[in-house]
Amino acid sequence: MGARLTVSGQVQGVGFRPTVWRIAHEMGLTGDVKNTGEGVVIRLWGEGVESFADRLNDALPPLARIERVSIEHLQEPAPDEFSITNSQEGEMRGNVTPDAATCADCLAEIRSPFERRYRYPFANCTNCGPRFSIVKSAPYDRAKTTMAPFDLCEPCAEEYTEPTDRRFHAQPVACGRCGPNIWIEKLGNGTVNLEAFSMLDDVDATGGMILNGHIVAIRGLGGVHLACDATNAEAVKELRRRKLRDGKAFALMARDLDVVRQYCEVSEAEAKVLSSPQAPIVLLKKRANILPDEIAPGLDRLGVMLPYTPFYHLILRRIGRPVIMTSGNPSGQPQCTGNQEARDRLASIADFGCFHNRDIANRIDDSVVRVDLDRERVFRRARGYAPQPLTLPEGFSQTLELLALGAEQKNTFCLIKNGRAIVSQHMGDLEDASTHADVARNLELYQNLFDHNPSLLAVDQHPQYLSTQRGYEMAGDRPVIEIQHHHAHIASCLAENGRPLAADPVLGIALDGTGLGDDGTIWGGEFLVCDYSGYRRVGCLKPVALPGGAAAVKAPWRNLYAHLMAQMGWGELSMNFSDLEIFKRLMDLPRDTLDAMISTGTNAPLASSCGRLFDAAAALVGLAWGNQNYEGEAAILFEAALDHDALNEPVDLAYPFSIPLMDGDGIPYIEPLAVWRAMLGDLILDTPIGVMSARFHRGLANAIVAMALRLTKDTTIDTVALSGGCFQNATLFQLVHHALEEEGLTVLSHSQYPANDGGISLGQAVIALANTQEEDEICA
């Protein structure tokens, strides 16, 4: 009797079938292994079949992940040998794995002069290298990737067809004889001397240009980077000036962990993430006054990554310092991917271009991660993570297909198929026309790769979101389900944590910037009793006007004025705090116009936004006033200024938020009036900004926990889910998380999917699926 094993997960294109072949031969089993649309199907006959799954699990290739194994008995006669069977056209869909950082074996090859891939910038194998960034259509094989123009030489062909070789069916396999190559070009109108580097090969020349103060555009794996010496303050300033990037931090790349540790604090958990196959940018606490402040103005963390392609390893081998490695684009535009595009768009920024002739099929940014509470927390999910699917929790349909279009900012979309959620890579803000067009192209690609034909679509309930409008345009006669923004935040957290469909409701705490609420106001500080099927708003932050609407999202002073006027009023402010510099700045505002907007509600909607609360606090202490250089800048600067020693002050020094009841519906809300009085009083006492930041964070965390305890008291709710971009604030997140657990509550939070709007599409998808299943059951 034989057995048929169907294995699902990340098991295609990662060297899984050769591993199965090797173990079967070692165990003396016969049968075959094949990629299919279900996953990998293994048929086995012989003694010890029952122990095969355990042997396989212990010997997985580095990139493989098994999510599910189903086993059924076979009555067919046993074949004479074990073989790897080719897949048929149309059988394999959805087997594209994320791009992976260079493995140790390939790294050793490019460093050894005795290997034929010595110093070859495109070395890879089944354990590493490009995947999603080069695929053009399904099924994933060489002919349908950007490696198609490169015919394999005889040695590479032998590796590709030999099951015992780690390059067996590695679609990007190549060497210096048959694969892509690199070259250097002069860009821009500046005077640069290529002859000075003529004695070096292109790899060392690129490194030499960086060390000599030049800005170099480097065509990488999923797009073009702009690189310069991170220790050269003038080069960093010049890059910021040319790129038109004010304030927002640059990412760094360093040769190895030893170099990183010279400039940043690195924990064991952070080192593990830095060195992982995903190789993301990791936000690390910087060591003081070593690198130029222009890299990350006003911030206490640096975004650092290790080299993840052979080319980057080769460039940095002789550079014992970090280099800037930021996206190759003028600020606010998508990253360049093509050579000619880089020549056209980056000529005014880069002195040189280092290009190659392997096309980038799919733009994919570097992922961004921070380690909090010893867990990896993905802030931007892209290279290394997408399009890895998530197996849906227990109870969800295995047959329904749907598409969720995500949010306006940090846009992603999500496909549901075969009981899996496939969230796209981060694509950016849809207000940019190029990004909007990129989403359309990616939607077509994903639907082809995963053979996806959704029966319904899910969108945000905000009618002005471009993602919502796109959903209605795509739908045709298919139904469209509108999902409330903060319900989607919490549902994404539930799904990531494997919360079953039939589980009891949780208390969801969603803290972010803005999202349209059911009452027509702007929500952003929400306490929801919810599950996948529905929600009930049971608490919030105080709703305060946004004078100027969207303009208030960008200008912190607008939020400060609105908050101070909401309860305190100008009379109390002028009577008690007129000697403060902040009062004089408020005096200079167009107060009559602002007061009229607030009193009439004209272009001043109410918002219970946690993001705007942080904006107001940052403006009050003088860290932010006019338009922010990037989203969340004020809040990020306010946390970065925090004095961590002050977090250990007596508890009564934390700023005192209160929790009264709302007029009308009577739900409790968090009131900051006493906080503003205390902060203004601390300004009179010349209290350091770092201490004020600590007191604000502690006070807000205390209020959030007090609200949660109040809302769960005398209920059966024992679980709290935390989501929304404000929980990317490490201090707030850790204070709330620890305190809730100390009170005996189970706390769910994000790890592999962003707490910010990049996770919204996942939440939309599971909510729509849950409600569609319920409707089908009722109709049945």
Order of alpha helices (4+ residues) and beta strands (2+ residues): beta-alpha-beta-beta-alpha-beta-beta-alpha-alpha-beta-alpha-beta-beta-alpha-beta-alpha-alpha-beta-beta-alpha-beta-alpha-beta-beta-beta-beta-beta-beta-beta-alpha-beta-alpha-beta-alpha-beta-beta-beta-beta-alpha-alpha-alpha-alpha-alpha-beta-alpha-alpha-beta-alpha-alpha-beta-alpha-beta-alpha
